[in-house]
Amino acid sequence: MKSKYMGRKARLTRREMLGTGALAGVSVALAGAVEAAPRAGIPDSWDEEVDVVVVGTGFAGLAAAIEAAKAGASVALLEKMRTPGGNSIISGGVIAAAGSPMQAEEGIEDSVDSLYDDMMKAGLHLNHPKLARIVAEKSVETVQWTIDELGVEYRGLTHMGGHAVPRSYSLSAGSGSGIIVPQLNKLKEMGVEPRTRTLLKHLIRDAEGRVVGVQIHEKFKHPNMDSGKPKTIRARKAVVMATGGFGSDPDFRMLQDPRLGGDLDTTNHPGATSEALREAMNIGCVLIQPSWIQLGPWTSPDERGFGYAPHFVQGVSASFGLWIDTLTGKRFVNELADRKTRADAILAAGNKCIAMSDAEGYAKGSAGRPTDTLDKMKANGVLMEYATLEDMAAAHDIPLEALQATIDTFNQSVDAGVDSDMKRYFPNNVGKIGTAPYYVVRLSPKIHHCMGGCGINEKAQALDVVTGDPIPGLYVAGEASGGVHGASRLGSCAYADCLTFGRIAGQNAAAEAG
Amino acid sequence: MKSKYMGRKARLTRREMLGTGALAGVSVALAGAVEAAPRAGIPDSWDEEVDVVVVGTGFAGLAAAIEAAKAGASVALLEKMRTPGGNSIISGGVIAAAGSPMQAEEGIEDSVDSLYDDMMKAGLHLNHPKLARIVAEKSVETVQWTIDELGVEYRGLTHMGGHAVPRSYSLSAGSGSGIIVPQLNKLKEMGVEPRTRTLLKHLIRDAEGRVVGVQIHEKFKHPNMDSGKPKTIRARKAVVMATGGFGSDPDFRMLQDPRLGGDLDTTNHPGATSEALREAMNIGCVLIQPSWIQLGPWTSPDERGFGYAPHFVQGVSASFGLWIDTLTGKRFVNELADRKTRADAILAAGNKCIAMSDAEGYAKGSAGRPTDTLDKMKANGVLMEYATLEDMAAAHDIPLEALQATIDTFNQSVDAGVDSDMKRYFPNNVGKIGTAPYYVVRLSPKIHHCMGGCGINEKAQALDVVTGDPIPGLYVAGEASGGVHGASRLGSCAYADCLTFGRIAGQNAAAEAG
């Protein structure tokens, strides 16, 4: 990124002309001059020194730590919560790969361009094209890395909303723990263990603009931002910020989107707050696209957080069932549309919609899952079972005749092989709806992913707000960065983004001259 | 705005405990401590001192300067370009007021709530509710202020797109100069003259976080950011940043919306660049909603910038004519919808649309305008005249039969008093289309307004990115601020916003203890 605005450089010019050494610590008053000064002071002595400081232990942070350690760097891996994993460990367990071996086995044609196009379409073309393309280009390599390097296991391909074809590898573990745990094991082998309850308080930038270390609070007790004991760590090479989004932070959410107040639920863990992002802005990193905050369309008001609902709503109902507006008895959106389209459609329908399937649809959509999932969802109260369509309609105040007409039309579409109503993609094994019992999950969108964040370049370097140039010594990866997903992130693209740019950040951090 | 993230305050606590005086200039190394440090150094001596520094000479800056001077403050009024006025002086000349005397005269019922609702609807409810409400509540007072205090003259009410009723006062001058010139005259009376060719280079914030002055470049030559002679000005009370948006800055535009590259034209003046906003971020002001960048729907590819097109497209065709997709011969959008709806519709139609009217429509829509406007638009090549509909259709490759059907339907709607096609508001004097000659302007959206900017509160105080609290000594008003308009600004609401919050900023700046 080139820019004609040379604020910091202009400030440095005078130093450079006079020789930095001669000026160190000396205040010189020239007419009209403003002395260069760091944002946060550099301590007289550091409490600790390492090559690379990685902040955050989700997919991106752990991937960065693995790559940095592999390159021979000493790594301090910081995590503010009591346990590592961030949002990643509780996420849905699918990762996009375009043109993968598993697609080849199933005869599914796919390409980097197709994934890229899907990402750009969902992102309303607000995606930074070069960043989105890197994620698409490296998607197969990234999945393969999790298999070869980490021993991650996948149980099959899923067709996620907004994707042209099934291309998302489903973790056998059923959640992001299927990657986080192997990442942590790998790091342990390499002698790197996450330092939990360690808060990033300040990024420390020197007079030349380089990030040279961090101030942290050890024994931090979330969410008390003043808790813990201060300590400084010098980063001889670089700091990698992989601190995630701000989905659990109503204050910062509402600055960017005043609709998203504290009354709305979120799928995020409680630590998904903004303080690290705020500190990055505070030391001059540019913030991009922060008002694009994604609501997940596959959550239920009948449980807290992410919950069980997505297993049924996304895994079963979106491919093998129907989403119904209870006021009309009709479908109201392509059940496989991108997240924003679906969340907006649910809200526009007054938040009175359900996802449903019949017994056969449930069997197809839940193949490979633990068999007790159904019982868990029923026990939890999030999934309801009905012996007949009549019972289902009565329980949810759906006009029965309209509902039956909707199902009849859908069944004709299944015969024809084309969804006449919503143009939804039909998997080969899609079937007619009509086998009791019927299952229902009520729908209510929840705050899920922050598309905006720190501006970065293709090397995962943070960009300076004044110059647009990279900030030496600072890398950002994962949800803390902005630009990859534009207006709306497609499902299973966060895994690809976080792991790909986490690795890039770790490799480049370790390669800094230091 | 309350926040639990207390970064700066936490840093100050230790100072406060030990006593600021004892620590001044002394570096104390405590274990794990990071010394508080200002963002940009404070000069050993200031070149000049005033009470209030106002940066920018559009509506907001001049309104702030007037209020500050009126309150007895000495004011330095800075403008980086050769002439004052910014985008304001070349803008379209309409200001919204809800429940105004002129509406009462015409029997138009209106209310603050109605304007507020229109703003929120266009803004997709991303508007900061309290800020939007202030603009709506004060809209009549603000217009009255321009009349009583400045002697501004208006020639009538206009019905702008997205507004429920005609509520926008049209300047007799036909452009924003009708307010800017009286503002400059008023300031001259008070002994304040804009210092042109004076660039804001740095905002200077002290160790306690207060903005205490600026570094500027005198004899600045736009766009050479290194040109001019550095000088510092201490602001004893406050700095008001009214530096406008970044519509003419492809680098910053593309960070926030990569589609908006340098190949796209803009209605903005060449000085609408991002360096002041970048500097505000650089010293810790929070950036909100920067990716919402409005394209004006009423511009033409046949001239540069704002041009003449809006006079016809908005003033004539949107109320008394039709907007036609040349590929289909049909209307494609409510011609009085909000800007985003219309710009998106034009782009979605492949940017191949026209605005048209017949001779009677032209006469009605241009009543009160200088009579040579038509000749100027024809000479400029932006407006084309045709003796018959057939000629018009042939010249623009419009299917004639479909075009005639569209006009027939419209004429039936005029008889019925209701727009059956697009539900457009019909003014009382709307007429059927059919009187030769016919006029056409081709449509192509241009970058017009940046909705995002510095986060502010109801007092126009800039908000700190770390704490969310006001930054002492820094006010932001006008397009440099964010939040009033949300996702999309309604026409004529920028005048109300800039003048209202400019006045608020100036009043509060002058009232600071200093």
Interface residues (C-beta under 8 A of the other chain):
Chain A: M1 K2 S3 K4 Y5 M6 G7 A10 R11 S27 A29 A31 G32 A33 V34 E35 A36 A37 P38 R39 A40 G41 P43 D44 S45 D47 H125 L126 N127 H128 P129 K201 H202 I204 Q215 P223 M225 D226 K229 P230 K231 T232 D251 F252 L255 Q256 D257 P258 R259 T273 S274 E275 R278 E279 M281 N282 G284 V286 L287 I288 Q289 P290 S291 W292 G452 G455 L463 V465 V466 G468
Chain B: M1 K2 S3 K4 Y5 M6 G7 A10 R11 S27 A29 A31 G32 A33 V34 E35 A36 A37 P38 R39 A40 G41 I42 P43 D44 S45 D47 H125 L126 N127 H128 P129 K201 H202 I204 Q215 P223 M225 D226 K229 P230 K231 T232 D251 F252 L255 Q256 D257 P258 R259 T273 S274 E275 R278 E279 M281 N282 G284 V286 L287 I288 Q289 P290 S291 W292 G452 G455 L463 V465 V466 G468
